[in-house]
Amino acid sequence: NEAALHAAELGKPAIGMADFDEAIDRAMTGMERKSRVMNEQEKRTIAYHESGHALVAQSRTHCDPVKKVSIIPRGIAALGYTQQVPTEDRYVLRRSELLDRLDVLLGGRVAEEIVFG
């Protein structure tokens, strides 16, 4: 179990919620890339980009709620991420739901355009 491994890595005597959260993050987005050092401008750009995704997701009627936003690099390519959690299992999406998802996907880039030009 990934949470138990994380707790053991930190020398903890028991597994806590933070270990489960880290395990979920590892499974969904990959290991944290501590070797990836970003300068302040890159961090700022990623922060605005991810906040753009989150703000658009919160403003759309047919979007899943935002659970977490991170600017910690993970996996091979992710410099940050906005995690949304579905409220129910869905196998078919309506046009309005798909359009709202597209808005969220474009929200990061739009936020960058607004802030940085």
C-alpha positions as CSV (number, residue, x, y, z in Angstrom):
1,N,0.0,0.0,0.0
2,E,1.4,3.3,-1.1
3,A,0.3,5.2,2.1
4,A,2.1,2.7,4.3
5,L,5.3,3.0,2.2
6,H,5.1,6.8,2.5
7,A,4.7,6.6,6.3
8,A,7.6,4.2,6.5
9,E,9.8,6.5,4.4
10,L,9.2,9.2,6.9
11,G,9.8,6.9,9.9
12,K,6.2,7.3,11.2
13,P,4.8,4.7,13.6
14,A,1.4,4.8,12.0
15,I,-0.3,5.8,8.8
16,G,-2.1,9.2,8.8
17,M,-4.4,11.0,6.4
18,A,-1.5,13.0,4.9
19,D,0.0,9.6,3.9
20,F,-3.2,8.6,2.2
21,D,-3.3,12.0,0.4
22,E,0.2,11.6,-0.8
23,A,-0.5,8.1,-2.0
24,I,-3.5,9.3,-4.0
25,D,-1.3,12.1,-5.5
26,R,1.4,9.6,-6.4
27,A,-1.0,7.2,-8.1
28,M,-2.8,9.9,-10.0
29,T,0.0,12.3,-11.0
30,G,3.3,10.5,-10.3
31,M,6.1,11.0,-7.9
32,E,7.0,14.5,-6.7
33,R,10.0,15.8,-8.7
34,K,12.2,17.4,-6.1
35,S,15.0,17.6,-8.7
36,R,13.0,20.0,-10.8
37,V,14.0,23.4,-9.7
38,M,11.9,26.3,-11.0
39,N,12.6,30.0,-10.8
40,E,10.2,32.5,-9.3
41,Q,8.7,33.5,-12.7
42,E,8.0,29.9,-13.7
43,K,6.3,29.3,-10.3
44,R,4.2,32.4,-10.7
45,T,3.2,31.4,-14.3
46,I,2.2,27.9,-13.2
47,A,0.3,29.3,-10.2
48,Y,-1.8,31.6,-12.4
49,H,-2.3,28.8,-15.0
50,E,-3.6,26.3,-12.4
51,S,-5.7,29.0,-10.7
52,G,-7.3,29.7,-14.1
53,H,-8.3,26.0,-14.4
54,A,-9.8,26.1,-10.8
55,L,-11.7,29.4,-11.2
56,V,-13.3,28.3,-14.5
57,A,-14.2,24.9,-13.0
58,Q,-15.9,26.6,-10.0
59,S,-17.8,29.0,-12.3
60,R,-19.2,26.4,-14.6
61,T,-22.5,24.6,-13.9
62,H,-21.6,21.2,-15.3
63,C,-18.1,20.8,-13.9
64,D,-17.0,18.5,-11.1
65,P,-15.9,20.3,-8.0
66,V,-12.2,21.2,-7.5
67,K,-10.6,19.2,-4.7
68,K,-6.9,20.3,-4.9
69,V,-4.6,22.7,-6.8
70,S,-0.9,22.2,-6.8
71,I,2.2,23.8,-8.3
72,I,4.5,21.0,-7.2
73,P,6.0,19.3,-10.3
74,R,5.1,15.6,-10.5
75,G,5.6,12.8,-13.0
76,I,7.2,13.2,-16.3
77,A,5.7,16.5,-17.5
78,A,3.2,17.9,-15.0
79,L,4.5,21.2,-13.5
80,G,1.3,21.5,-11.6
81,Y,-2.3,20.3,-11.6
82,T,-5.9,21.0,-10.7
83,Q,-7.7,18.0,-9.4
84,Q,-11.4,17.7,-9.8
85,V,-13.4,14.9,-8.1
86,P,-16.6,13.5,-9.9
87,T,-19.7,13.6,-7.8
88,E,-21.0,10.5,-9.5
89,D,-20.0,7.9,-12.1
90,R,-20.8,9.0,-15.6
91,Y,-20.4,7.1,-18.8
92,V,-22.1,9.5,-21.2
93,L,-21.6,13.3,-21.2
94,R,-24.0,15.9,-22.6
95,R,-22.8,18.6,-24.9
96,S,-23.1,21.2,-22.1
97,E,-20.8,19.1,-19.9
98,L,-18.2,18.6,-22.6
99,L,-18.2,22.4,-23.4
100,D,-17.7,23.2,-19.7
101,R,-14.8,20.7,-19.6
102,L,-13.2,22.4,-22.6
103,D,-13.6,25.8,-20.8
104,V,-11.7,24.4,-17.8
105,L,-9.0,23.0,-20.0
106,L,-8.5,26.4,-21.7
107,G,-8.9,28.3,-18.5
108,G,-5.2,27.9,-17.6
109,R,-3.9,29.4,-20.8
110,V,-6.5,32.2,-20.7
111,A,-5.4,33.1,-17.2
112,E,-1.8,33.4,-18.4
113,E,-2.9,35.6,-21.3
114,I,-4.9,37.9,-18.9
115,V,-2.0,38.3,-16.4
116,F,1.1,38.2,-18.7
117,G,-0.3,39.3,-22.0
